[in-house]
Amino acid sequence: MSASNNNNNNIREVEELEEEEEEGVNVYFKKARTVETKFYKVNPQWTRENFMNIMKRRIPRDFNGIEKFELVATGQNLPQNADGTRIDAEDGASLVLDNTKLCSIYGPDINVAFYIRLIPLAVVVDVIVDTILVTTCDIYVEGGGGGYA
């Protein structure tokens, strides 16, 4: 199956899942480190992967300036920093994308809220640059006149 057909099938599946909203419960979302919030209807029968695919369509429509983001569930048991201060809830682990249903993790009423944490473009660029530099160093040939392979 071509990438285009696969993408169209994924979009159709997400649209069908969104239609199941009437079976959902209201879940609170907050943009990390801001006062911007919104409630969304979420179906407890959605998998975490379906849930994220649906939220990738909804959140950019309702929160200006958000394109790349990850979701962080509230209520995580986070360790303390070395100096004894608490780690901010917004800095918790992001949602793992798999086929586990939301209701099996958070209960039928989805007793959790989510932070919307931005993924800054600068971080992505830094990772790409580091990878290129590491690759370049790995192919450097030492001795015998030096240079790159």
CORLIN-V295006 format. One record per backbone hydrogen bond with DSSP energy under -0.5 kcal/mol. CO is the residue of the C=O (numbers start at 1). NH is the residue of the N-H. Records with the same first field share a line. If there is no record, write none. Layout:
# CORLIN-V295006
CO: NH  NH
This chain:
# CORLIN-V295006
2: 6
3: 7
4: 8
5: 9
6: 10
7: 11
8: 12
9: 13
10: 14
11: 15
12: 16
13: 17
14: 18
15: 19
17: 20
18: 21
19: 22
20: 23
21: 24
25: 42
27: 40
28: 114
29: 38
30: 116
31: 34
36: 31
38: 29
40: 27
42: 25  44
43: 46
44: 103
46: 102
47: 51
48: 52
49: 53
50: 54
51: 55
52: 56
53: 57
54: 57  58
55: 59
58: 61  62
59: 62  63
62: 64
63: 66
65: 67
67: 69
68: 119
70: 117
71: 95
72: 115
76: 78
79: 87
81: 84
85: 81
88: 91
89: 92
96: 98
98: 49
100: 48
101: 104  105
102: 105  106
103: 107
106: 111
107: 110
110: 112
113: 74
114: 30
115: 72  117
116: 32  118
117: 70
118: 120
120: 123  124
121: 125
122: 126
123: 127
124: 128
125: 129
126: 130
127: 131
128: 132
129: 133
130: 134
131: 135
132: 136
133: 137
134: 138
135: 139
136: 139
137: 140
139: 149
140: 142
143: 146
147: 141
